Amino acid sequence: MLCDKSANRRIMSKPNRQEQPQTDPGRICILRSDDSDAVEQRANKLAASLNLKIAPFKSTGRTIGQDGVYLEVAAQGLTLLYREGRNKTRVAVDFHSGKAEHRRKYGGGKGQLIAKAIGVGANPPRVLDATAGLARDAFVLASLGCRVIAAERSALLCVLLYDALKSASEAAQRATREAAGRIQVVQADARSLLRDSELYHKIDVIYIDPMYPDSTKSTALVRKEMRICRMVVGNDKDAAQLLNLAMSVHNKRVVVKRMHDAPPLGESPASSLTGKSTRFDIYLT
Ligand SMILES: C[S@@+](CC[C@H](N)C(=O)[O-])C[C@H]1O[C@@H](n2cnc3c(N)ncnc32)[C@H](O)[C@@H]1O
């Protein structure tokens, strides 16, 4: 697994001031799922590195004070938890159980729209996923053999990604371990990476999937998850700038994921692949 900081440093140029990786808003709190020493130590470490407060823990159980987003620390791993009144929704990055595993096995392989858009064939391309998010797309591509540099500017999402990759690298299924080993998470603004010409010979395709407005076409759960992510990372209002920068990198294919009926992010793409709820716009630079 290539998510160690030294590997990351090699491909990172110095970000300019506006493009420093984001640290997430102070209103997000850390929540311990139990009062074991291991969980407490991890929570303290994360609180220090992410500059977040820790919600008080009482022996009667965890206390969640206000509505909002929490980073829940448990012995099994990290989760984003959103509390709204009595309702709690959890968002986890999980590559080796549930949906990811199902999609890896039965998702349609190289016939999936994303695989066709990226151009996954006998010799899978190397991809810069410039908007890693929960790395679900990155993991699909890695499962199909692509090497993926997954750039994410939210420090909070990055800790979830590192955690999930570590866990996937120890999974029972060999295919999951191998896919995890093809993903390198980099905490950075992808625009800084794209200014570093050293990166160019390491990638063939640049993939961009910015946040988009709530879609009634997605399932309720996906909508909820994306809403929570939006609370953490915001609206990606600079996505067009990211595309422009990607387009200035020669000899690369740039693929942008959009809602199926949304206008293109920039100029008209060379071609598009449209599914039920999403569309992939393909640019050849
Ligand atoms: C819609 S989510 C991506 C979802 C992702 N494709 C997945 O499968 O989980 C968009 C993510 O891109 C990140 N992002 C947006 N612009 C970025 C940039 N310039 N550099 C790095 N990350 C960026 C946001 O922080 C957010 O987490």
The ligand as a MOL file (V3000), in Angstrom:
LIG
                    3D

  0  0  0     0  0            999 V3000
M  V30 BEGIN CTAB
M  V30 COUNTS 27 29 0 0 0
M  V30 BEGIN ATOM
M  V30 1 C -17.9840 14.1070 -5.0170 0
M  V30 2 S -16.5730 13.8230 -4.0330 0 CHG=1
M  V30 3 C -15.7530 12.5510 -4.9600 0
M  V30 4 C -16.3450 11.2020 -4.7570 0
M  V30 5 C -15.4360 10.1160 -5.2400 0
M  V30 6 N -15.3540 10.0710 -6.6750 0
M  V30 7 C -15.8350 8.7610 -4.6900 0
M  V30 8 O -15.9720 7.8230 -5.4910 0
M  V30 9 O -15.9820 8.6270 -3.4870 0 CHG=-1
M  V30 10 C -15.5070 15.1890 -4.3720 0
M  V30 11 C -14.2610 15.2240 -3.4890 0
M  V30 12 O -13.2410 15.9120 -4.1860 0
M  V30 13 C -12.4930 16.6850 -3.2730 0
M  V30 14 N -11.8700 17.7520 -4.0750 0
M  V30 15 C -12.4910 18.7100 -4.8100 0
M  V30 16 N -11.5990 19.4820 -5.4540 0
M  V30 17 C -10.3740 19.0030 -5.1010 0
M  V30 18 C -9.0580 19.4010 -5.4360 0
M  V30 19 N -8.7890 20.4520 -6.2330 0
M  V30 20 N -8.0270 18.6890 -4.9240 0
M  V30 21 C -8.2620 17.6270 -4.0920 0
M  V30 22 N -9.5010 17.2280 -3.7160 0
M  V30 23 C -10.5400 17.9030 -4.2270 0
M  V30 24 C -13.5180 17.1800 -2.2750 0
M  V30 25 O -12.8770 17.5140 -1.0570 0
M  V30 26 C -14.4360 15.9570 -2.1680 0
M  V30 27 O -14.0280 15.1190 -1.1370 0
M  V30 END ATOM
M  V30 BEGIN BOND
M  V30 1 1 1 2
M  V30 2 1 2 3
M  V30 3 1 2 10
M  V30 4 1 3 4
M  V30 5 1 4 5
M  V30 6 1 5 6
M  V30 7 1 5 7
M  V30 8 2 7 8
M  V30 9 1 7 9
M  V30 10 1 10 11
M  V30 11 1 11 12
M  V30 12 1 11 26
M  V30 13 1 12 13
M  V30 14 1 13 14
M  V30 15 1 13 24
M  V30 16 1 14 15
M  V30 17 1 14 23
M  V30 18 2 15 16
M  V30 19 1 16 17
M  V30 20 1 17 18
M  V30 21 2 17 23
M  V30 22 1 18 19
M  V30 23 2 18 20
M  V30 24 1 20 21
M  V30 25 2 21 22
M  V30 26 1 22 23
M  V30 27 1 24 25
M  V30 28 1 24 26
M  V30 29 1 26 27
M  V30 END BOND
M  V30 END CTAB
M  END
